[in-house]
Amino acid sequence: MDEKTTSKATRKLPMIVCSCNVLSDNQVRTAVNTAAPRSAVQVYGCLGCSPQCGRCIATIRRIMDEAVGACPAAGGCCANGEGT
């Protein structure tokens, strides 16, 4: 493979996580990083829609957790693992 082909092969393409609203994982990450929603329902609101069937809420929550890390700086937990 040449360099162009390799970079295309390793580049992560967006994945649709909500079929009802056609939301991608990239859109969810952008909303989480710019608006700091605290729930999956708030993510939908940030993206101008609302939950329909609800099957994607767990995936959106997982993406939110990954985006902010295991211990968010916004006071989600303390260094010793106890809540604030």
C-alpha positions in Angstrom: 0.0 0.0 0.0 1.1 3.5 -0.7 1.0 6.3 1.9 -2.4 7.7 0.6 -4.1 4.3 0.8 -2.6 3.6 4.3 -3.9 6.9 5.7 -7.4 6.3 4.3 -7.4 2.8 5.8 -6.4 4.0 9.3 -8.6 7.0 9.4 -11.7 6.4 11.5 -14.9 7.0 9.6 -18.0 8.2 11.4 -20.4 5.6 12.6 -24.2 6.1 12.8 -25.2 5.5 16.4 -28.9 6.7 16.1 -30.7 5.5 13.1 -33.9 7.4 13.9 -32.2 10.8 13.9 -29.2 9.7 11.8 -26.6 10.9 14.4 -23.0 9.9 14.1 -20.5 9.2 16.9 -18.6 12.3 15.7 -21.7 14.5 16.2 -22.2 13.1 19.7 -18.6 13.7 20.6 -18.7 17.3 19.2 -21.9 18.0 21.2 -20.3 16.6 24.4 -17.1 18.6 23.9 -18.8 21.9 23.1 -22.0 22.0 25.1 -21.2 19.7 28.0 -24.6 17.9 28.2 -25.1 15.8 31.3 -27.5 13.2 29.9 -28.1 11.5 26.6 -31.4 13.4 26.3 -29.5 16.6 26.5 -27.2 15.4 23.7 -30.2 15.0 21.5 -31.3 18.5 22.4 -27.8 19.9 21.5 -28.1 18.2 18.2 -31.6 19.6 17.5 -33.6 16.4 17.9 -35.1 14.1 20.5 -35.0 10.4 21.3 -37.3 8.3 19.3 -37.0 4.5 19.9 -34.3 4.8 22.7 -32.1 1.9 21.5 -29.1 4.2 21.0 -29.2 5.9 24.5 -26.7 3.4 26.0 -24.3 3.9 23.1 -24.6 7.7 23.4 -24.0 7.4 27.1 -20.9 5.3 26.4 -19.6 7.9 23.9 -20.2 10.6 26.5 -18.2 8.6 29.1 -15.3 8.1 26.7 -15.3 11.8 25.7 -15.1 13.1 29.2 -12.9 10.3 30.5 -13.5 8.1 33.5 -13.2 11.0 36.0 -14.4 14.3 34.4 -12.8 17.5 35.6 -16.2 19.1 35.9 -16.7 17.5 39.3 -18.0 14.1 38.3 -15.9 12.4 40.9 -13.0 13.0 43.2 -9.4 11.7 42.8 -10.2 9.2 45.6 -13.2 7.8 43.8 -15.8 9.4 46.0 -18.5 11.6 44.5 -18.6 15.3 45.1 
